[in-house]
C-alpha cells in the first residue's frame, strides 16, 4: 500500500514538473505581440484601482471622524443636560453652573495631566511604565482640576458679591 502511494506521489511530481515547463520563445512572442498599449492599459487599470481604494479609504476616515465628533457632541450634551437638571432640581442657576464646572474642569485637567506626564516622560526619559503614567497623570490632573474648580468658584462668588454690592450702592446713591 505504501508503495502505491510512493508511486502516485512520484507520478504527480513528474507530471507537475513536465507540465510546468514552457517554451521561452513562445512566451517572448506573446509578450512582444502585446506591445506598449498593453502596458499603458494595465497602468490605467492599476491607477484606477488605486484611486478607488484611496477614495474608499478617505471616505472611511471621514466617517470615523464624523462618528467621533457625534460621540463627543452627545457626551457634551449629556454633561450640559445633567448640569441643567441639577440646577433645576436645586432651583438655582449657580448650582447648575457649579455642577457643570465640577464635571468639566477636573475631567479636562485629568486628560491634560495624563498627556503632560506622557510628554515629560518621553522628554526626560523617566522610565515610568504605562500604568504609572496613567495613574499619576490622571490622579494629579484630577486633583489639580478639583482645586482649580474650588478656586474658580470662590473667586466667582467674591466677584459676584462685590459687583452686586457696587451695583446696589450705585443704584441707591442716584
HELIX and SHEET records of a PDB file:
HELIX    1   1 UNK A    2  UNK A   20  1                                  19    
HELIX    2   2 UNK A   24  UNK A   90  1                                  67    
HELIX    3   3 UNK A   93  UNK A  124  1                                  32    
HELIX    4   4 UNK A  130  UNK A  172  1                                  43    
END                                                                             
